[in-house]
Amino acid sequence: METHPTTEPDPAPDEAEAAPRRRLPAPLAALGRAAGITALVTAIGYALYRWASTDMPLSPLPGSPWPYLTAWAVLTFLAGLLLQWATAKVEYDGRWQLLVLPAYAGIRLSLAHHPDPALIYAYGAAALAAGTVATALWRRRLGRVSS
């Protein structure tokens, strides 16, 4: 039996096989994601400040928005790092909405009512501390179950 060569070209390798994607080390990737979300939240907060001064409901009081935007940026960055740590081995869609929506609401209310920025930091630090303890306990329990 005689075999005939085919005229079809060899199938091209997948792009994933041809050029493997370079990935950042996990700590740098977590810092980058947290910084990106922080930049997004801060930009949304500043846009809210500019937009709300056009006689929309809850228009902000006169004064600079920067102490509030800074407070929310710091808290959002720390919450982003906590979220990365909490979900390091769990992959799901929608994890970043856990940060963006509460930060959006907090910025909007902060700009409207101008509480003392130290109060924002105090409540934010308390919430982050509670989240850190809960995450540490959850990860410890998860580690015992998987071993």
Secondary structure, 3 states (H helix, E strand, C coil): CCCCCCCCCCCCCCHHHHCCCCCCCHHHHHHHHHHHHHHHHHHHHHHHHHHHCCCCCCCCCCCCCHHHHHHHHHHHHHHHHHHHHHCCCCCCCCCCHHHHHHHHHHHHHHHHHCCCHHHHHHHHHHHHHHHHHHHHHHHHHHHHHHC
